[in-house]
């Protein structure tokens, strides 16, 4: 990516973070997820929604670099607020509610409402992501993460390629959204 674009994205994120933090968002507009996973992966996701429907998603995780490997890892909001190991399959597919939604992890990817950019992990096993989305909400709406079965944050073992490249041998796309699930956290209201 062009270095000047990276600087612009970072500056825009900082402006949005400052605006969201100073806007006085109440508890109903804040959420968090305590993330845990394979071989001691631990971290937190924080979500803050401003009055214009912008949701700041801020994730920080740490883990053994042999599991939380350096580089990019797919991260998504998934459709069920349940994180049972192994594999965290209880979190369901990608968050994509509505009459035309399709939560299948391959079909409609990367256009699910819960699709987020990749998490970047350092050589020391520290991963960070800061991103603003309008595709989900913390308030009652058709795209609220607090629907009847809740929602979860999933971190995948591999990079999300943000595309669907069919594999003729298997008859479907594989691994494009990040492969196996290595960490999970249920999204809950943040009353702190």
Secondary structure, DSSP 8 states (H G I E B T S, - for coil): --HHHHHHHHHHHHHHHHHHHHTT--GGGEEEEEEEEGGG-EEEEEEEE-TTS-EEEEEEEE--TTTS-SEEE-EEEESSS---TTTTGGG-SB---STT----SSTTTT-STTB---EEE-TTSEEEEEEEESS-BSSSSTTBTTSTT--EEEEESS---SS---BTTTTB--STT-SSEEEEEE-EE---
